[in-house]
Amino acid sequence: MALSDNELIYEFNHGNKHAFTELIERYQHKVYNSTYRMLGNHEDALDMAQESFIRVYKNLNKFQVKSSFSTWLFRITTNICRDELRKRQRRLKTYDLEENKDEENIRQNLEDTGDPEKVFIKNELSETIQKKVDQLPPEQKIVFVLREFEGFSYSEITDILEISCGTVKSRLSRARRFLRDDLNKIYKNGGLI
């Protein structure tokens, strides 16, 4: 029987370093996906995901069970990404979306669908959506990623970002409106497929 997050934290804080490895394995994909969606490229996403786990490791003895471990982890991850996005804005540096099409993902998609054209369309749509998400202001982008890609509830996002539920809903509404309007323009102009 698998230990709960809190049990793993207890084990880690009492000398069982393997317990932290289990926590990483449990959350590494979700953390990477969040950082990728917020930052838009593979290398930065890996760096920020690693930084998230380093900070968790250093501070796990301070974790209090007031919120769930996943909420605390994503609060740390979101803050790291938010800081990175702010640094980018200050430098006024743009970055290109790196295509995340390694051979294994393409092979898996082909196995799942059996249709190379569907895989191509799916990848094109995914890239277009990611490019549009990257254009959102950081505060809207973070809320959008947590809700739409990671599936957190409004309450969980409120806890992660330490903002009111009304602010979460407002930022999410503005992000959705921007994306909907922008993607509608692309489709009307025949820009996607």
C-alpha positions as CSV (number, residue, x, y, z in Angstrom):
1,M,0.0,0.0,0.0
2,A,1.4,3.4,-1.0
3,L,2.1,5.9,1.7
4,S,0.2,9.2,1.6
5,D,2.1,12.5,0.9
6,N,2.0,13.3,4.6
7,E,3.3,9.9,5.6
8,L,6.2,10.3,3.1
9,I,7.0,13.8,4.5
10,Y,7.0,12.3,8.0
11,E,9.4,9.5,6.8
12,F,11.7,12.0,5.1
13,N,11.8,14.3,8.1
14,H,12.8,11.3,10.2
15,G,15.7,10.3,8.1
16,N,14.3,8.2,5.2
17,K,15.7,10.1,2.2
18,H,14.1,7.6,-0.2
19,A,10.7,9.0,0.8
20,F,11.6,12.2,-1.0
21,T,12.3,10.2,-4.2
22,E,8.8,8.8,-4.0
23,L,7.4,12.3,-3.7
24,I,9.4,13.4,-6.8
25,E,8.2,10.4,-8.8
26,R,4.6,11.1,-7.7
27,Y,4.7,14.8,-8.9
28,Q,7.5,15.2,-11.4
29,H,5.3,15.0,-14.5
30,K,2.7,17.4,-13.2
31,V,5.3,19.9,-12.1
32,Y,7.1,19.7,-15.4
33,N,3.9,20.1,-17.4
34,S,3.0,23.2,-15.3
35,T,6.4,24.8,-15.8
36,Y,6.4,24.0,-19.5
37,R,2.9,25.6,-20.0
38,M,4.0,28.6,-18.0
39,L,7.4,29.1,-19.6
40,G,6.9,27.7,-23.0
41,N,10.1,25.8,-23.6
42,H,11.6,22.5,-22.5
43,E,14.9,23.7,-21.0
44,D,13.4,26.4,-18.8
45,A,10.7,24.0,-17.8
46,L,13.2,21.4,-16.7
47,D,15.3,24.0,-14.9
48,M,12.3,25.4,-13.0
49,A,10.9,22.0,-12.2
50,Q,14.3,21.0,-10.7
51,E,14.4,24.3,-8.8
52,S,11.0,23.6,-7.4
53,F,12.1,20.2,-6.0
54,I,15.3,21.6,-4.7
55,R,13.3,24.2,-2.7
56,V,10.9,21.6,-1.5
57,Y,13.8,19.4,-0.4
58,K,15.4,22.3,1.5
59,N,12.1,23.3,3.2
60,L,10.2,20.1,3.7
61,N,10.9,20.2,7.4
62,K,8.9,23.5,7.5
63,F,5.9,22.1,5.7
64,Q,2.8,22.4,7.8
65,V,-0.3,20.3,7.1
66,K,-2.6,23.4,6.8
67,S,-2.9,22.7,3.1
68,S,-2.1,19.6,1.0
69,F,1.4,18.9,-0.1
70,S,0.4,19.3,-3.7
71,T,-0.9,22.8,-3.0
72,W,2.3,23.7,-1.3
73,L,4.4,22.2,-4.1
74,F,2.5,24.1,-6.8
75,R,2.7,27.3,-4.8
76,I,6.5,27.0,-4.8
77,T,6.5,26.0,-8.5
78,T,4.2,28.9,-9.5
79,N,6.2,31.4,-7.6
80,I,9.4,30.2,-9.3
81,C,7.8,30.5,-12.7
82,R,6.3,33.9,-11.9
83,D,9.7,35.2,-10.9
84,E,11.2,33.9,-14.2
85,L,8.4,35.5,-16.2
86,R,9.0,38.8,-14.4
87,K,12.7,38.6,-15.2
88,R,11.8,38.0,-18.8
89,Q,9.5,41.0,-18.9
90,R,12.2,43.2,-17.3
91,R,14.7,42.2,-19.9
92,L,12.1,42.7,-22.6
93,K,13.5,39.6,-24.2
94,T,11.3,37.4,-26.3
95,Y,11.8,33.8,-26.6
96,D,10.8,31.2,-29.2
97,L,8.6,28.3,-28.5
98,E,10.7,25.2,-28.7
99,E,8.9,22.4,-30.5
100,N,8.4,19.6,-28.0
101,K,8.2,16.9,-30.6
102,D,10.7,14.3,-29.6
103,E,10.5,11.0,-31.5
104,E,9.0,9.1,-28.6
105,N,6.0,11.5,-28.4
106,I,5.4,11.3,-32.1
107,R,5.7,7.5,-32.1
108,Q,3.2,7.3,-29.2
109,N,0.8,9.6,-30.9
110,L,1.0,7.5,-34.1
111,E,0.4,4.4,-32.1
112,D,-2.6,5.9,-30.4
113,T,-4.2,7.3,-33.5
114,G,-2.7,5.3,-36.4
115,D,-3.2,8.4,-38.5
116,P,-0.1,10.6,-39.3
117,E,-2.4,13.4,-40.5
118,K,-4.3,13.5,-37.2
119,V,-1.0,13.6,-35.3
120,F,0.2,16.5,-37.4
121,I,-3.1,18.4,-36.8
122,K,-3.0,17.7,-33.1
123,N,0.6,18.9,-32.8
124,E,-0.1,22.0,-34.9
125,L,-3.1,22.9,-32.7
126,S,-1.1,22.2,-29.5
127,E,1.7,24.5,-30.7
128,T,-0.8,27.3,-31.7
129,I,-2.5,27.1,-28.3
130,Q,0.8,27.2,-26.5
131,K,2.0,30.2,-28.5
132,K,-1.2,32.0,-27.6
133,V,-0.9,31.0,-23.9
134,D,2.6,32.4,-23.9
135,Q,1.2,35.8,-25.0
136,L,-1.0,36.1,-21.9
137,P,0.1,38.4,-19.1
138,P,2.0,36.3,-16.4
139,E,-0.8,36.5,-13.8
140,Q,-3.5,35.4,-16.2
141,K,-1.2,32.7,-17.7
142,I,-0.5,31.1,-14.3
143,V,-4.2,30.9,-13.4
144,F,-5.1,29.6,-16.9
145,V,-2.4,26.9,-16.7
146,L,-3.3,25.8,-13.2
147,R,-7.0,25.6,-14.1
148,E,-7.1,24.4,-17.7
149,F,-4.0,22.2,-18.0
150,E,-3.5,21.0,-14.4
151,G,-7.2,20.8,-13.4
152,F,-6.9,22.6,-10.1
153,S,-10.2,23.8,-8.6
154,Y,-10.8,27.5,-7.9
155,S,-10.3,26.8,-4.2
156,E,-6.9,25.1,-4.8
157,I,-5.7,27.9,-7.1
158,T,-6.8,30.4,-4.4
159,D,-4.6,28.5,-1.9
160,I,-1.7,28.1,-4.3
161,L,-1.5,31.7,-5.4
162,E,-2.8,33.1,-2.1
163,I,-5.3,35.4,-3.8
164,S,-9.1,35.6,-3.6
165,C,-11.4,33.4,-5.5
166,G,-12.9,36.5,-7.3
167,T,-9.4,37.4,-8.5
168,V,-8.8,33.8,-9.8
169,K,-12.1,33.9,-11.7
170,S,-11.4,37.4,-13.1
171,R,-8.0,36.5,-14.4
172,L,-9.2,33.2,-15.8
173,S,-12.1,34.9,-17.5
174,R,-9.8,37.5,-19.1
175,A,-7.4,34.8,-20.2
176,R,-10.1,32.7,-21.8
177,R,-11.6,35.7,-23.6
178,F,-8.2,36.7,-25.0
179,L,-7.5,33.1,-26.2
180,R,-11.0,32.6,-27.6
181,D,-10.9,35.9,-29.5
182,D,-7.4,35.4,-30.8
183,L,-8.0,31.8,-31.9
184,N,-11.2,32.8,-33.6
185,K,-9.3,35.3,-35.6
186,I,-6.8,32.6,-36.7
187,Y,-9.6,30.3,-37.8
188,K,-11.6,33.0,-39.6
189,N,-8.4,33.9,-41.6
190,G,-7.7,30.3,-42.4
191,G,-4.4,30.4,-40.5
192,L,-4.6,26.9,-38.9
193,I,-4.6,23.9,-41.2
